[in-house]
Amino acid sequence: MSAAGGLSATVAQLESIVLTNQSAQTNDLVMMIETAPITAVMRALADPTRRAVFERIASADEITVVELTRGSGVTQGAISQHLKSLRQAGLVAERPEGRNVYYRAEPEGLAPLVDWMSHYGSFWRDRFANLRTLLKEIDP
């Protein structure tokens, strides 16, 4: 089983535990479930080649593996592996048509990343507000 497949299985098990065991309300378990999707998205986008593949897909309505491979300097097999990781993270969807498979970006797949960044955005806004107040006290 691949690491990504193991992650998916682990996420499914954790979600099942929470749904079937109503008394499982510890913060640790809830935190593990909330971080699993963001971990998958961050892992998928951490690789610079995979991120470039995602950006090419996002800039097109739909694109095939052949089109992604053309001019990328990466083999078709490598592109396929990157697409698999992006699919498992929920960042791309595929649409088979005849002998071709078309890929498109799934903006909803970025939701865990947006939520995570929003959480830390408020953290930094509070810190800057405190800094602004301190600077006004120091130099009125």
C-alpha positions as CSV (number, residue, x, y, z in Angstrom):
1,M,0.0,0.0,0.0
2,S,1.4,3.4,-0.9
3,A,1.9,6.1,1.7
4,A,-0.9,8.2,0.2
5,G,-3.2,5.1,0.2
6,G,-2.3,4.6,3.9
7,L,-3.2,8.2,4.6
8,S,-6.6,7.8,3.0
9,A,-7.3,4.7,4.9
10,T,-6.2,6.3,8.2
11,V,-8.5,9.3,7.5
12,A,-11.4,7.1,6.8
13,Q,-10.8,5.1,10.0
14,L,-10.5,8.3,12.1
15,E,-13.7,9.7,10.6
16,S,-15.5,6.4,11.3
17,I,-14.3,6.4,14.9
18,V,-15.7,9.9,15.4
19,L,-19.0,9.1,13.7
20,T,-19.6,5.8,15.6
21,N,-18.3,6.8,19.0
22,Q,-20.2,9.8,20.1
23,S,-18.3,9.9,23.4
24,A,-15.0,10.4,21.5
25,Q,-14.9,14.2,22.0
26,T,-11.3,14.7,23.0
27,N,-9.5,17.6,21.4
28,D,-6.6,15.4,20.3
29,L,-8.9,13.2,18.1
30,V,-10.7,16.1,16.7
31,M,-7.4,17.8,15.9
32,M,-6.1,14.7,14.1
33,I,-9.2,14.6,11.9
34,E,-9.1,18.3,11.1
35,T,-5.4,18.2,10.1
36,A,-5.6,15.1,7.9
37,P,-7.1,16.9,4.8
38,I,-4.7,19.8,5.2
39,T,-1.8,17.4,5.4
40,A,-2.8,15.7,2.2
41,V,-3.1,19.0,0.4
42,M,0.2,20.3,1.7
43,R,2.0,17.1,0.8
44,A,0.6,17.2,-2.7
45,L,1.7,20.8,-3.2
46,A,5.0,20.5,-1.5
47,D,6.7,19.0,-4.5
48,P,7.7,21.8,-6.9
49,T,7.1,19.7,-10.0
50,R,3.7,18.6,-8.8
51,R,2.8,22.2,-7.9
52,A,3.8,23.2,-11.5
53,V,1.6,20.4,-12.9
54,F,-1.3,21.7,-10.7
55,E,-0.8,25.2,-11.9
56,R,-0.8,24.1,-15.5
57,I,-4.1,22.3,-14.9
58,A,-5.6,25.2,-13.0
59,S,-4.7,27.6,-15.9
60,A,-6.5,25.3,-18.5
61,D,-10.2,24.3,-18.5
62,E,-9.1,20.7,-19.1
63,I,-5.8,19.1,-20.1
64,T,-4.6,15.6,-21.0
65,V,-1.4,13.9,-19.7
66,V,0.1,14.2,-23.2
67,E,-0.4,18.0,-23.1
68,L,1.0,18.2,-19.6
69,T,4.0,16.2,-20.6
70,R,4.7,18.3,-23.7
71,G,7.4,20.8,-22.9
72,S,7.6,19.9,-19.2
73,G,10.9,18.0,-19.3
74,V,9.2,15.3,-17.2
75,T,8.3,11.8,-18.4
76,Q,4.7,10.8,-19.0
77,G,5.0,8.2,-16.2
78,A,6.2,10.9,-13.7
79,I,3.3,13.2,-14.7
80,S,0.9,10.3,-14.2
81,Q,2.3,9.8,-10.7
82,H,2.0,13.5,-9.9
83,L,-1.6,13.4,-11.1
84,K,-2.4,10.4,-8.9
85,S,-1.1,12.4,-5.8
86,L,-3.1,15.5,-6.8
87,R,-6.3,13.3,-7.3
88,Q,-5.9,11.7,-3.9
89,A,-5.6,15.1,-2.3
90,G,-8.8,16.2,-4.0
91,L,-7.0,18.9,-6.1
92,V,-7.8,17.5,-9.5
93,A,-10.6,15.5,-11.1
94,E,-10.4,13.3,-14.3
95,R,-12.8,12.8,-17.1
96,P,-12.2,9.8,-19.4
97,E,-13.2,10.3,-23.0
98,G,-12.3,7.5,-25.4
99,R,-8.5,7.0,-25.2
100,N,-7.9,10.3,-23.5
101,V,-8.3,11.3,-19.9
102,Y,-8.9,15.0,-19.3
103,Y,-7.9,16.6,-16.0
104,R,-9.3,19.7,-14.4
105,A,-8.6,21.6,-11.2
106,E,-10.9,21.2,-8.3
107,P,-10.9,24.5,-6.4
108,E,-12.8,22.9,-3.5
109,G,-9.8,20.7,-2.9
110,L,-7.9,23.9,-1.7
111,A,-10.6,24.5,1.0
112,P,-8.5,22.9,3.8
113,L,-5.6,25.1,2.9
114,V,-7.7,28.2,2.8
115,D,-9.3,27.4,6.2
116,W,-5.8,26.8,7.7
117,M,-4.5,30.1,6.3
118,S,-7.6,31.9,7.5
119,H,-7.0,30.6,11.0
120,Y,-3.4,32.0,11.0
121,G,-4.5,35.1,9.2
122,S,-6.5,36.2,12.3
123,F,-3.5,35.2,14.5
124,W,-1.3,37.7,12.6
125,R,-3.9,40.4,12.4
126,D,-4.1,40.3,16.2
127,R,-0.3,40.4,16.5
128,F,-0.1,43.4,14.2
129,A,-2.9,45.2,16.1
130,N,-1.0,44.7,19.3
131,L,2.2,45.9,17.7
132,R,0.4,49.0,16.3
133,T,-0.9,49.7,19.8
134,L,2.5,49.3,21.4
135,L,4.1,51.6,18.8
136,K,1.5,54.3,19.4
137,E,2.3,54.0,23.2
138,I,6.0,54.3,22.5
139,D,5.8,57.2,20.0
140,P,2.5,59.0,20.5
